């Protein structure tokens, strides 16, 4: 059942991605709105979310929703969808081609399916709790790199909550000196998907929302990776901090993080 649902959700994500791709061609920056400091949104986010919610209601009518743009506030007893219709809105608005659609399914407290569609590369990453992880139909696995020294890392920068800025910069500086490099793509969902397929060995960030990471968590885990919070615990959806790795460098990454964040 989960695999069938996941296949249906990939089509929903692709359709939303097609809409986003077309809107980007003639996007009017005058229609940008601000939800908060540096927190941008546009009609594209909102319309894409409406399309996604409408389509998912047909797949699981009993399910509720946790969505970034609050298109639906329905809470499901067993199932809830966690949706970011356009992860990487700032990239989208500025014409930087890294943004995605992220859709996860949660059964009670467990994430059971996830789809991340990177719009510009036409790359659809997906997995369910009873399957492997896939990219456009091909099974993917995390990297086998054994140490930070062999790794390319990914992170994200805070854009409105700067209370931990000093710790973050110090951690960034130390990691930067000991790895192949650190990338900031601007979409946590993409960072997680790229970790799942071995392009990154690890992704870490704080001040995240459930819709930023839920789908990617499923994909990383089913690709053989690990996802923990900065304390090393399993609760990651609502802690607003996350470390995803290939499983080989988790301990080493946590040791580095603990110098500054724990």
Residue pairs with C-beta under 8 A, 6 or more apart in sequence:
2 105
2 112
2 113
2 128
2 129
2 130
2 131
3 128
3 130
3 131
5 59
5 60
5 105
5 113
5 128
6 113
6 115
6 126
6 127
6 128
6 131
8 59
9 56
9 59
9 103
9 105
9 113
9 115
9 126
10 115
10 117
10 124
10 126
12 52
12 55
12 56
12 59
12 103
12 115
13 52
13 101
13 103
13 115
13 116
13 117
13 124
14 117
14 124
15 51
15 55
16 48
16 51
16 52
16 85
16 101
16 117
17 100
17 101
17 117
17 119
17 122
19 44
19 47
19 48
19 51
20 44
20 48
20 86
20 92
20 99
20 101
20 119
21 119
21 120
23 44
24 44
24 92
24 95
27 42
27 44
27 92
27 93
27 95
29 93
31 42
31 43
32 40
32 41
32 42
32 93
33 40
33 41
33 42
34 40
34 41
35 41
36 160
37 159
37 160
38 90
38 159
38 160
39 159
39 160
40 89
40 90
40 93
41 69
41 89
42 89
42 92
42 93
44 86
44 92
45 68
45 69
45 85
45 86
45 89
46 69
46 71
46 85
48 85
48 86
48 101
49 67
49 68
49 69
49 71
49 83
49 85
50 71
52 83
52 85
52 101
52 103
53 65
53 67
53 71
53 72
53 81
53 83
56 63
56 65
56 81
56 83
56 103
57 63
60 79
60 81
60 105
62 76
62 77
62 78
62 79
63 76
63 78
63 79
63 80
63 81
63 105
64 72
64 74
64 75
64 76
64 77
64 79
64 80
64 81
65 71
65 72
65 73
65 74
65 76
65 80
65 81
65 83
66 80
66 81
66 82
66 83
66 106
66 210
66 211
67 81
67 82
67 83
67 84
67 85
67 211
68 83
68 84
68 85
68 209
68 211
69 85
78 107
78 108
79 105
79 106
79 107
80 105
80 106
81 103
81 104
81 105
81 106
82 103
82 104
82 105
82 106
82 111
82 210
82 211
82 214
82 215
82 237
83 102
83 103
83 104
83 211
84 100
84 101
84 102
84 189
84 209
84 211
84 212
85 101
86 92
86 99
86 100
86 101
87 99
87 100
87 101
87 102
87 187
87 188
87 189
87 190
87 211
87 212
88 96
88 98
88 99
88 100
88 185
88 186
88 187
88 189
88 190
89 99
90 96
90 159
90 186
91 97
91 98
91 99
91 186
91 187
92 99
96 186
97 120
98 118
98 120
98 185
98 186
98 187
98 190
99 118
99 119
99 120
99 186
99 187
99 190
100 116
100 117
100 118
100 119
100 187
100 189
100 190
100 193
101 115
101 116
101 117
101 119
102 114
102 115
102 116
102 117
102 189
102 211
102 212
102 214
102 215
102 216
103 114
103 115
103 215
104 111
104 113
104 114
104 115
104 214
104 215
104 217
104 218
105 111
105 112
105 113
105 114
106 112
106 214
106 237
110 129
111 129
111 214
111 217
111 218
111 237
112 128
112 129
112 218
113 126
113 127
113 128
113 129
113 218
114 126
114 127
114 128
114 214
114 215
114 216
114 217
114 218
114 219
115 124
115 125
115 126
115 215
116 124
116 125
116 126
116 189
116 190
116 192
116 193
116 215
116 216
116 219
117 123
117 124
117 125
118 124
118 125
118 187
118 190
118 193
122 136
123 135
123 136
123 193
124 135
124 136
125 133
125 134
125 135
125 140
125 193
125 196
125 197
125 216
125 219
126 133
126 134
126 219
127 133
127 134
127 196
127 218
127 219
127 221
127 222
127 223
128 218
128 222
129 218
129 222
131 222
132 139
132 140
132 222
132 223
133 139
133 140
133 141
133 196
133 197
133 219
133 220
133 222
133 223
134 140
135 193
135 197
140 196
140 197
140 198
140 223
141 197
141 198
141 223
141 224
142 195
142 196
142 197
142 198
142 201
142 220
142 223
142 224
142 225
142 245
142 246
142 247
143 151
143 198
143 199
143 200
143 201
143 246
143 248
144 198
144 246
144 248
145 151
145 201
145 246
145 248
145 249
146 248
146 249
147 248
147 249
147 252
148 175
148 178
148 179
148 201
148 202
148 249
148 252
148 253
148 256
149 178
149 179
150 180
150 201
151 179
151 180
151 200
151 201
151 202
151 249
152 179
152 180
152 181
152 182
152 183
152 199
152 200
152 201
153 175
153 179
153 180
153 181
153 182
153 183
153 200
153 201
153 202
153 203
153 204
154 182
154 183
154 184
154 185
154 191
154 194
154 195
154 200
154 202
154 203
154 204
155 172
155 182
155 183
155 184
155 191
155 203
155 204
155 205
156 184
156 186
156 188
156 191
156 205
156 208
157 168
157 184
158 164
158 165
158 168
158 206
158 207
161 207
164 206
164 207
164 261
167 260
167 261
168 206
168 260
170 259
170 260
171 256
171 257
171 259
171 260
171 261
172 182
174 256
174 259
175 182
175 256
176 182
183 200
185 191
185 194
188 203
188 205
188 208
188 212
188 213
188 216
188 242
189 212
189 213
189 215
189 216
191 200
191 203
191 205
191 216
191 244
192 203
192 213
192 215
192 216
192 217
192 219
192 220
192 244
193 216
193 219
194 200
194 203
195 201
195 202
195 203
195 216
195 220
195 225
195 244
195 245
195 246
196 216
196 219
196 220
196 222
196 223
196 225
197 223
198 246
201 245
201 246
201 248
201 249
202 243
202 244
202 245
202 246
202 249
202 250
202 253
203 242
203 243
203 244
203 245
204 230
204 242
204 243
204 244
204 253
204 257
205 241
205 242
206 230
206 240
206 241
206 242
206 261
207 240
207 241
208 240
208 241
208 242
209 240
210 237
210 238
213 236
213 237
213 242
214 237
216 244
217 227
217 236
217 237
217 242
217 244
220 226
220 227
220 244
221 227
224 246
224 247
225 244
225 245
225 246
225 247
226 244
226 245
226 246
226 247
226 250
227 236
227 242
227 243
227 244
227 245
228 234
228 236
228 242
228 243
228 250
228 254
229 235
229 236
229 239
229 241
229 242
229 243
230 239
230 241
230 243
230 254
230 257
230 258
230 261
230 262
231 262
232 254
233 239
236 242
241 261
243 250
243 253
243 254
243 257
245 253
